[in-house]
Amino acid sequence: MKPFLPRPSASTLNMLREGCLQRRDAVPQPLTENAVIPGIPNARYWLDQDLTPFIRDASEANVREYEAFGSIEDPSDMLPLADMLAVSGGGDAGTFAAGIIAGWTLHGTRPVFKVVTGISAGALVAPFAYLGPEYDPVILGICNGIGPKDVFRSRNVLTRLASDGMADSKPLSRLIAKYVTAEVLAAIAAQYAKGRLLMIGTTDLDSGRAVTWNMGAIASSDAPGALELFRNIMVASMSIPGAVSPVMIDVEVDGKQFQEMHVDGGVLTQVFLYPPGTVMALNNVVGARLRRERHFYVIRNGKLEPQWSGTKRRTLSIGGRAISTLIQTQGISDLDRIYRIAQQDGADFNLAYIGADFLCPRNRKFDGEYMKRLFDYAFEVSAKGYPWHKSPST
């Protein structure tokens, strides 16, 4: 006798069919760097190889900066001091960066940043940190109102098996759409016109490479899909592969359409500013404007020292602990890399991170009490004048 197997219900079959997601062809490997966003040819960079497009755009940004401010501040060809801010990933610990930035405003010493970068959780903060103190209420609104249901929506067990993630990011998309409006895009475009740069990192999962998005160029493009692309990049930068659905981005190569799969920028990099050799290359550009001084400010949404955790003898516990340890180590390596670039370029290095004195337990991901206490902790120390660390060593 054959065993009785229950027939799946119609609703279950529909869920499984919906989970079998289709996509356009991925960009073939030899054409990876030839793929462009329709209507926005300078939307992003592949900084692991050819720096030429990035150097060109950075040089043009310096020209715009000089035209906007240089002739007023200094009659010479020298550009003024450049303050640069990099905000790391960290999940719900991103409220640390929010507290540092808001407290910095209250202290009265927060500069106007020439460059702001964000990755993963930092991508949610970066655009508003870039726009300045008047957007602090937006950062506070996001941090105070965010919870698990505002970031992802879990799928049921059957749908997970045939889908592209344990959860979808529609709640996060709605949250970002609420705050990243056409008016915000116009404000970013206005600052980009003054030579300021805003960059967000994602991971192109097909090529296995980091992508740096020129968010100011996207905001300034007047392309029909610019606002949607801007929002999608922010969502992608926060989309942990496997846990949350990836973001599909349409691209073209010689008029032929393809689709890239983008996920959390933290897969490859926890925090970034610019690649080694950039300043030397800029100085070699004919007619380039030279910079007097650079100050790096790096906000790490995490602690520096390894965090002890009793690990259960279970597959998921062991795997999860290994991944968190890998991310911790990667983050420290990224700080070391930025520190070495600062030394090479004669820049002033400044680092903020969650201190060992912050001991609030986290009972779950996006724990509201944990996030609030972390924000308050960062705000309090920053409002008094944050004691920036001059190297990544503890």
Secondary structure, DSSP 8 states (H G I E B T S, - for coil): ---------HHHHHHHHHHS--------GGGGGG-BBTTBTTSEE-TTS--HHHHHHHHHHHHHHIIIIIHHH-SSS-B--EEEEEE---GGGGHHHHHHHHHHHHHT-----SEEEEETHHHHHHHHHHH-GGGHHHHHHHHHH--HHHH-EE--HHHHHHSSEEEE-HHHHHHHHHHS-HHHHHHHHHHHTTT-EEEEEEEETTTTEEEEEEHHHHHTS--TTHHHHHHHHHHHHT--BEEE--EEEEEEETTEEEEEEEEEGGGT-S-----TTHHHHHHTSTT---BS-EEEEEEESS-SS-------SSHHHHHHHHHHHHHHHHHHHHHHHHHHHHHHHT-EEEEEE--TT------STT-HHHHHHHHHHHHHHHHTT---BSSS--
